[in-house]
């Protein structure tokens, strides 16, 4: 439980509950087939893994998906134990994961001197972000992404509290969920190089972390050997993942649209930061280890789907870059003070903006944005 006895804590929890109920009652709940159409085509791979569990799937699955088998494999076992449909369990765990995200963000925010007003908007910016909540409720087969969010938040909490056990937990969860978990390792490695003995992880921890992610990757690799057509499939996909954008011949218009898509996730945070926060250099210096970690991690996360290019990432660049949304939100909050000027007017404007933003035409039942459905 959150060890806080302040009245503001109860108010914040109430706001979180209300915002989550609002999302749940206005969300679209796709069927399996619809989810493959509206942004979760990758989910077919994870459903195949769950359906085959506790055995290894013998169906052809993209190697980059089959290497992330653990979460779907465990869901498949859980479904069989309780005689439930796999898809149903995916959805339950997606909602549970969003609740865990809220718990973790509370834990992190209350470790810093952040105004009550800003704590409220932090919670709302996360819960009303359609690419953090609505998408995964509509498309629960993409649960690995939510698990990845959880792993990253645990790693941030570990740096804040200087807790090595938490760090290892966050690293394990993130790498199990996605290969992108290597960004957690690279980011702490970078912090260690810069801060040396001032960083709470020592050289042995960095070495053990490398061994850990290598072992976890090899486990996924071994599972995937039964699920790909031939070895070249794996290496061709790796090559495109790293260099795809350089292999494409796209127009300037196509590139501009592609690079601007992440704004659908990040624009409200940018607006809120500009209107309501004052970044302070002294705070950046005070939280230097966490700040370096968040900057390096977020850069790597945003870079990867960008390098994949239009043909591979496509509209998924919104979802793939959204993994950096909560870390960057935390970065903005812990390094700033509240901008008091015209707060009431700004708050009203921001609440309206958040409501419109949350009314995603594909993932919500609210119809006034239907003409923008995609």
Residue, then its C-alpha position, 0 to 999 in steps of 0.5 A: x500500500x502507498x504509505x501516505x496519510x495525507x488528504x490529498x492522497x485520497x483525493x488523488x486516488x479518487x481522481x484516478x479511479x474516476x478517470x479509469x472508470x470513465x475509460x472503461x465505460x466509454x471504451x471500445x472492446x474489440x473482438x479478436x478479429x476486429x483487434x487484428x484490423x484496428x492496430x493489433x495485427x501482431x496480436x495474432x502471434x501472441x494468441x497462437x503462443x497462448x493457444x499452444x501453451x503449455x506446449x511450444x507452438x508449431x505454427x509460423x510466427x514472426x521471430x521478433x514476436x515468438x522471442x517474446x513468448x513468455x507473457x503469452x505462454x503464461x497467460x495460456x497456462x492461466x487460461x487453461x487452469x481456470x477454464x477461461x478463454x485466452x482472449x478474455x484473460x488477456x483483457x483482464x490482465x491488461x486492465x490489471x496492468x493499467x491499475x499497476x501502472x497507476x500504483x507505480x506512478x503514485x509511488x514515484x510522484x510522491x517521492x518528489x516535491x510536486x504540487x497537488x495540481x500537477x499530481x492530478x494532471x500527471x494521473x490524468x495525462x496517463x489515464x486519458x492517454x489513449x495509447x497508454x490505456x484505451x488501446x490496450x483495453x481494446x486490443x488486449x493481445x498487445x499486453x506485452x507493451x503494458x508489461x513493458x511500461x511496468x518494467x520501465x516504471x519499476x526501473x525508474x523507481x529503483x533508481x529513485x530509491x537506490x534499490x538494486x532488487x527493484x532494478x533487477x525486477x524492472x529489467x527482467x520484466x521489461x526484457x521479458x515483455x519486449x526486446x526493447x528492454x535492452x534500452x533499460x540496460x544501455x541507459x543504466x550502463x550510460x549512467x554508470x559511465x558518466x557517474x561512476x561510483x556516484x551511481x547506486x549500481x556497481x560494475x558487478x551489477x552492470x555485468x550481472x544485468x548483461x548476463x541476465x538479458x542475454x540469458x532471457x533473450x536466449x530463452x526466447x530465441x530457443x522457443x522461436x526456433x520451432x516457430x519460424x520458417x527458416x533462419x533468414x527470416x530472423x536476420x532479415x527482420x533484424x536488418x529492417x528493424x535497424x536500417x529500414x528507413x534507409x532502405x525506403x524511397x519515400x516522398x517528403x510528405x510521407x516522411x513528414x506525416x510519419x515523423x509527426x504521428x507521435x504527436x498524437x501521443x505526446x502533444x498534450x504533454x508538450x502543451x501541459x509542460x509549456x503552460x504549467x511547468x517551469x523547468x529548473x536547472x537546479x532540479x535537473x542537477x539534483x536528480x542527475x542520475x535519473x535524468x540521464x537514465x530517462x533521456x538515454x532510455x527515451x532517445x533509444x525508444x523513440x529512435x528504434x521505430x523511427x529507424x524501422x521506417x514507414x513500411x515496418x513501423x507505419x502508424x505503429x510508430x505512435x504506439x512504439x514511441x509511447x513507451x517513452x511517454x511516462x518516463x518523459x512525463x516524470x522527467x518534466x515533473x521532477x525537474x520543474x516547479x508549478x507555473x502559478x500564472x493564470x492557473x484556473x484558465x489553463x486548468x480548464x483548457x487542459x481538462x478540455x484538451x484531455x477530454x478531446x484527446x481521450x475521445x479517440x475515434x477508434x478506441x472510444x465509444x464517443x462519436x464526435x470525432x468519428x470523421x477522424x477515425x483511422 
